[in-house]
Amino acid sequence: MSPAPHALPDTLRATACALTVAALSACVAPGVGEPAQPTQAPTTLAPTTQAPTTKRASTTRTPAAQGASQLMWAALNQGDYAAIDRVLQALQAAYLQDPADATTAANIGFVQMWRVSESARNGKPDPSVLANVATARRFLEESVALDGSDARRQGFRASTRLAEGAMHRDPALQRLGAADMQDAVRAWPQFNLFTLARNLGGAPAGSKTLQQAIDALWQAQDLCIGGTLPRHDPDMRPYMGLQTGEGLNRVCWNSAIAPHNFEGFFLDWGDLLVKSGDAATARKIYANAKLSQDYGTWPWRELLEARIRDADVNVARFAAPADAPQYVPIGRGSPIACVSCHQK
């Protein structure tokens, strides 16, 4: 699931991006840009980042909750953005049956984030997405409070806190989100360094913060391969045998719920490099997506080919202000922000 709910209308996006980036830059995860050190996810999250709750998490899931989860993943895997209302209706009905189901609460947050992240599909500004961010934050906070064992949810929660704090010009909520993101990166860096990069990637071209986003992706990939991916020649061919469906490194590869996670990761990374002006390295990063055994079925392979071909031209497009005629949204503002990894 794409972690960054910031595809806001143009007039709001610029403000939200600037404020969110400012908060993260002031409290960026330590070690970004430095050699990565493997860590293990803790069984629970730090009490200082947990929302208080008096509920006990359910230990079993209702048939309604299971059915709603299946409906959500089917919609994501089909790239069916139009199904969001139907999916939310099912998830919310399941939550009302069992409001102590941490997975259902998280899924409501995820789908609200999907709606916001890909709102560029709508073709016109839609200020109503602000309410979706607030709803996503509320349910993700509930989910993590019920079950803090999955640090990916903490990274998503941090993203919504940062987004809502930016929209409300609320420095305290932004600081909370930035600290939350730090903790999430420490807990599961292979996943949450990507979440961090999605949040930092809206920074202006040439900025220190955009470089921090790129450094976070280098660091994440170093962890995925258990070494250092050569910066001058980042060829993943020697490391494709490391694919695994187990442990923390499973998020580095494709899976049933993210059937093109590998391809989407390198698409996002290449886009940030292009935005930074480094089209040559971006082409090498983009090319790694083709190494996936699932590349032939990836719905966005033609887009990737175009990215490789047009990398030099896209430098100006990706770096343009959000309200400029030539602007092309990437990353968290892209109309394929979530489905680039999740659509079959």
C-alpha positions as CSV (number, residue, x, y, z in Angstrom):
1,M,0.0,0.0,0.0
2,S,1.3,3.4,-0.8
3,P,2.0,5.2,2.4
4,A,1.6,8.9,1.5
5,P,-1.8,10.5,1.4
6,H,-0.9,13.8,-0.1
7,A,-2.3,14.1,-3.7
8,L,-4.1,17.2,-2.8
9,P,-5.6,19.9,-5.1
10,D,-2.8,22.1,-6.5
11,T,-3.4,25.1,-4.3
12,L,-3.3,22.9,-1.2
13,R,-0.6,20.5,-2.3
14,A,2.1,23.1,-2.3
15,T,1.3,24.3,1.2
16,A,0.9,20.8,2.6
17,C,4.1,19.6,1.0
18,A,6.1,22.5,2.3
19,L,4.9,22.2,5.8
20,T,5.2,18.4,5.9
21,V,8.7,18.5,4.5
22,A,9.7,21.2,7.0
23,A,8.6,19.0,9.9
24,L,10.4,15.9,8.6
25,S,13.5,17.8,7.7
26,A,13.7,19.1,11.3
27,C,13.3,15.6,12.6
28,V,14.5,13.4,9.8
29,A,15.3,9.8,10.7
30,P,18.8,9.5,12.0
31,G,21.2,7.7,9.7
32,V,19.5,8.6,6.4
33,G,22.4,8.9,3.9
34,E,24.7,6.8,6.2
35,P,25.4,3.1,5.9
36,A,22.3,1.1,6.9
37,Q,22.3,-1.1,9.9
38,P,19.8,-4.0,10.0
39,T,17.3,-3.9,12.8
40,Q,14.5,-6.1,14.0
41,A,10.9,-4.9,14.4
42,P,9.8,-4.8,18.1
43,T,6.8,-6.7,19.3
44,T,5.2,-3.4,20.4
45,L,5.6,0.2,19.6
46,A,6.9,2.8,22.0
47,P,4.2,3.9,24.5
48,T,4.9,7.6,23.6
49,T,3.5,7.1,20.1
50,Q,0.5,5.0,21.0
51,A,-3.0,6.5,21.1
52,P,-4.7,5.6,24.4
53,T,-7.5,3.0,24.2
54,T,-9.4,1.0,26.8
55,K,-10.3,-1.7,24.3
56,R,-8.7,-5.1,24.0
57,A,-7.9,-6.2,20.5
58,S,-10.0,-9.0,19.1
59,T,-8.3,-12.3,18.7
60,T,-10.6,-13.6,16.0
61,R,-12.1,-11.9,13.0
62,T,-15.8,-11.9,12.0
63,P,-16.9,-13.2,8.6
64,A,-17.9,-9.6,7.7
65,A,-14.3,-8.4,8.5
66,Q,-12.7,-11.2,6.5
67,G,-15.0,-10.5,3.5
68,A,-14.4,-6.8,3.7
69,S,-10.6,-7.4,3.7
70,Q,-10.9,-9.6,0.7
71,L,-13.0,-7.0,-1.1
72,M,-10.3,-4.3,-0.4
73,W,-7.4,-6.4,-1.7
74,A,-9.4,-7.4,-4.8
75,A,-10.1,-3.7,-5.6
76,L,-6.4,-2.8,-5.1
77,N,-5.2,-5.7,-7.1
78,Q,-7.6,-4.8,-9.9
79,G,-6.7,-1.1,-9.7
80,D,-10.4,-0.4,-9.2
81,Y,-10.4,3.1,-7.8
82,A,-14.1,3.5,-8.5
83,A,-14.8,0.7,-6.0
84,I,-13.6,2.7,-3.0
85,D,-17.0,3.7,-1.8
86,R,-18.2,0.1,-1.9
87,V,-15.1,-1.1,-0.1
88,L,-15.4,1.5,2.6
89,Q,-19.0,0.6,3.1
90,A,-18.1,-3.0,3.7
91,L,-15.1,-2.2,6.0
92,Q,-17.1,0.3,8.1
93,A,-20.0,-2.2,8.5
94,A,-17.5,-4.8,9.7
95,Y,-16.0,-2.3,12.1
96,L,-19.3,-1.5,13.6
97,Q,-19.8,-5.2,14.3
98,D,-16.3,-5.4,15.9
99,P,-14.6,-2.1,16.7
100,A,-11.7,-4.0,18.4
101,D,-10.5,-5.5,15.1
102,A,-7.2,-3.8,14.5
103,T,-6.9,-5.1,10.9
104,T,-10.3,-3.7,10.0
105,A,-9.4,-0.3,11.5
106,A,-6.1,-0.3,9.6
107,N,-7.8,-1.2,6.3
108,I,-10.2,1.7,6.7
109,G,-7.2,4.0,7.1
110,F,-5.5,2.4,4.1
111,V,-8.5,2.9,1.8
112,Q,-8.9,6.5,2.8
113,M,-5.2,7.0,2.0
114,W,-5.7,5.4,-1.4
115,R,-8.6,7.7,-2.1
116,V,-6.4,10.8,-1.3
117,S,-3.2,9.5,-2.8
118,E,-4.7,8.9,-6.3
119,S,-7.2,11.8,-6.2
120,A,-5.3,13.2,-9.3
121,R,-7.5,10.6,-11.2
122,N,-10.5,12.9,-10.6
123,G,-9.1,15.5,-13.0
124,K,-10.1,18.5,-10.9
125,P,-9.3,19.8,-7.4
126,D,-11.4,18.2,-4.7
127,P,-11.0,19.8,-1.3
128,S,-13.2,17.1,0.3
129,V,-10.1,14.9,0.5
130,L,-9.0,16.8,3.6
131,A,-11.7,14.9,5.5
132,N,-10.3,11.6,4.2
133,V,-6.9,12.4,5.7
134,A,-8.5,13.0,9.1
135,T,-10.5,9.8,8.9
136,A,-7.4,7.8,7.9
137,R,-5.4,9.2,10.8
138,R,-8.2,8.3,13.3
139,F,-8.5,4.7,12.2
140,L,-4.7,4.1,11.9
141,E,-4.2,5.5,15.4
142,E,-6.9,3.1,16.6
143,S,-5.3,0.2,14.8
144,V,-1.8,0.8,16.2
145,A,-3.2,1.3,19.7
146,L,-5.0,-2.0,19.5
147,D,-2.1,-3.9,18.0
148,G,1.4,-2.3,17.8
149,S,3.1,-5.4,16.3
150,D,3.2,-4.2,12.7
151,A,5.5,-1.2,12.2
152,R,4.2,-0.6,8.7
153,R,1.0,0.7,10.2
154,Q,3.0,3.1,12.4
155,G,4.6,4.5,9.2
156,F,1.2,5.0,7.6
157,R,0.0,6.6,10.8
158,A,3.0,9.0,10.8
159,S,2.2,10.0,7.2
160,T,-1.4,10.9,8.1
161,R,-0.3,12.9,11.2
162,L,2.2,14.8,9.0
163,A,-0.4,15.5,6.3
164,E,-3.2,16.6,8.7
165,G,-0.7,18.7,10.7
166,A,0.3,20.4,7.6
167,M,-3.2,21.1,6.4
168,H,-4.2,22.5,9.8
169,R,-0.9,24.4,10.3
170,D,-0.5,22.5,13.5
171,P,3.2,22.3,14.5
172,A,2.5,20.0,17.4
173,L,0.8,17.4,15.2
174,Q,3.6,17.7,12.7
175,R,6.2,17.1,15.3
176,L,4.3,14.1,16.6
177,G,4.2,12.8,13.0
178,A,7.9,13.3,12.5
179,A,8.8,11.5,15.7
180,D,6.4,8.8,14.8
181,M,8.2,8.4,11.5
182,Q,11.5,8.1,13.1
183,D,10.3,5.3,15.4
184,A,8.7,3.5,12.4
185,V,12.0,3.7,10.4
186,R,13.9,2.3,13.3
187,A,11.4,-0.5,13.7
188,W,11.2,-1.7,10.1
189,P,13.6,0.3,7.9
190,Q,13.2,-1.8,4.8
191,F,9.6,-0.7,4.6
192,N,9.4,2.7,6.4
193,L,12.4,4.2,4.6
194,F,10.2,4.0,1.5
195,T,7.4,5.6,3.5
196,L,9.8,8.3,4.6
197,A,10.9,8.9,1.1
198,R,7.4,9.2,-0.1
199,N,6.8,12.0,2.4
200,L,10.1,13.8,1.7
201,G,9.8,13.4,-2.1
202,G,7.6,16.4,-2.5
203,A,10.5,18.7,-1.6
204,P,11.7,21.1,-4.3
205,A,14.3,19.9,-6.8
206,G,17.8,20.8,-5.7
207,S,16.9,20.8,-2.0
208,K,18.6,18.9,0.8
209,T,15.3,17.3,1.7
210,L,14.8,15.8,-1.8
211,Q,18.3,14.3,-1.5
212,Q,17.4,12.9,1.9
213,A,14.4,11.1,0.2
214,I,16.8,9.6,-2.4
215,D,19.3,8.6,0.3
216,A,16.5,6.9,2.2
217,L,15.8,4.7,-0.8
218,W,19.5,3.8,-1.3
219,Q,19.6,2.9,2.4
220,A,16.5,0.7,2.1
221,Q,17.9,-1.1,-0.8
222,D,21.2,-1.7,0.9
223,L,19.2,-3.4,3.7
224,C,17.3,-5.5,1.2
225,I,20.5,-6.9,-0.3
226,G,22.5,-7.0,2.9
227,G,25.3,-4.9,1.4
228,T,25.9,-1.8,-0.6
229,L,24.3,-1.3,-4.0
230,P,27.0,0.3,-6.1
231,R,26.1,4.0,-6.5
232,H,27.8,4.3,-9.9
233,D,26.3,1.1,-11.3
234,P,23.2,0.1,-9.3
235,D,22.6,-3.1,-11.1
236,M,20.4,-5.5,-9.2
237,R,21.1,-8.6,-11.3
238,P,23.7,-10.1,-8.8
239,Y,21.1,-9.9,-6.0
240,M,17.9,-11.3,-7.6
241,G,18.6,-14.6,-5.9
242,L,18.0,-13.0,-2.5
243,Q,14.2,-12.9,-3.1
244,T,12.3,-14.1,0.0
245,G,8.8,-14.2,1.4
246,E,10.0,-14.4,5.0
247,G,11.2,-11.9,7.6
248,L,11.7,-8.1,7.3
249,N,13.2,-8.4,3.8
250,R,10.0,-9.8,2.4
251,V,8.8,-6.2,1.7
252,C,11.7,-5.8,-0.7
253,W,10.0,-8.2,-3.2
254,N,6.7,-9.0,-4.8
255,S,3.9,-10.7,-2.8
256,A,0.3,-11.7,-3.1
257,I,-1.0,-8.3,-1.9
258,A,1.7,-6.2,-3.7
259,P,2.3,-8.3,-6.9
260,H,4.5,-5.6,-8.4
261,N,6.1,-4.1,-5.3
262,F,9.6,-4.5,-6.8
263,E,8.7,-2.8,-10.1
264,G,6.8,0.0,-8.3
265,F,9.7,0.7,-5.9
266,F,12.2,1.2,-8.8
267,L,9.7,3.4,-10.7
268,D,9.3,5.7,-7.7
269,W,13.1,5.8,-7.1
270,G,13.9,6.6,-10.7
271,D,11.3,9.4,-10.7
272,L,13.0,11.0,-7.6
273,L,16.4,10.8,-9.3
274,V,15.0,12.4,-12.4
275,K,13.4,15.2,-10.4
276,S,16.8,15.8,-8.8
277,G,18.4,16.1,-12.2
278,D,20.3,12.8,-12.3
279,A,18.7,11.2,-15.4
280,A,21.7,9.0,-16.0
281,T,21.4,7.1,-12.7
282,A,17.6,7.2,-12.9
283,R,17.8,5.1,-16.2
284,K,19.8,2.5,-14.4
285,I,17.4,2.4,-11.5
286,Y,14.4,2.2,-13.8
287,A,16.0,-0.7,-15.6
288,N,16.1,-2.8,-12.5
289,A,12.3,-3.1,-12.6
290,K,12.7,-5.2,-15.7
291,L,14.5,-7.8,-13.7
292,S,11.4,-8.9,-11.9
293,Q,10.0,-12.3,-13.1
294,D,6.6,-10.6,-13.0
295,Y,7.6,-7.6,-15.2
296,G,5.8,-9.0,-18.2
297,T,2.4,-8.8,-16.4
298,W,3.0,-5.4,-14.8
299,P,0.3,-3.0,-16.0
300,W,2.7,0.0,-15.9
301,R,5.6,-1.4,-17.9
302,E,4.9,0.9,-20.9
303,L,5.0,3.8,-18.5
304,L,8.4,2.6,-17.3
305,E,9.7,2.3,-20.8
306,A,8.6,5.9,-21.5
307,R,10.3,7.1,-18.3
308,I,13.6,5.6,-19.5
309,R,13.2,7.1,-23.0
310,D,12.1,10.5,-21.7
311,A,14.3,10.8,-18.6
312,D,16.1,14.0,-19.8
313,V,12.9,15.7,-20.8
314,N,11.2,14.7,-17.6
315,V,13.7,16.5,-15.4
316,A,11.9,19.8,-15.9
317,R,8.5,18.2,-15.8
318,F,9.0,16.5,-12.4
319,A,10.8,19.5,-10.9
320,A,8.1,22.0,-11.9
321,P,5.8,23.6,-9.3
322,A,2.5,21.8,-8.9
323,D,0.6,24.6,-10.5
324,A,2.8,24.9,-13.6
325,P,1.4,23.7,-17.0
326,Q,4.3,21.3,-17.6
327,Y,4.1,19.7,-14.1
328,V,3.8,15.9,-14.0
329,P,2.9,14.4,-10.6
330,I,5.1,11.6,-9.3
331,G,5.3,9.5,-6.1
332,R,2.7,10.4,-3.6
333,G,0.8,12.7,-6.0
334,S,0.7,10.3,-8.9
335,P,-2.6,8.8,-10.1
336,I,-0.9,5.4,-9.8
337,A,0.6,6.1,-6.3
338,C,-0.8,2.9,-4.8
339,V,-1.6,0.7,-7.8
340,S,1.9,0.9,-9.3
341,C,2.7,-1.8,-6.7
342,H,-0.6,-3.4,-5.9
343,Q,-2.4,-3.8,-9.3
344,K,-1.9,-7.1,-11.0
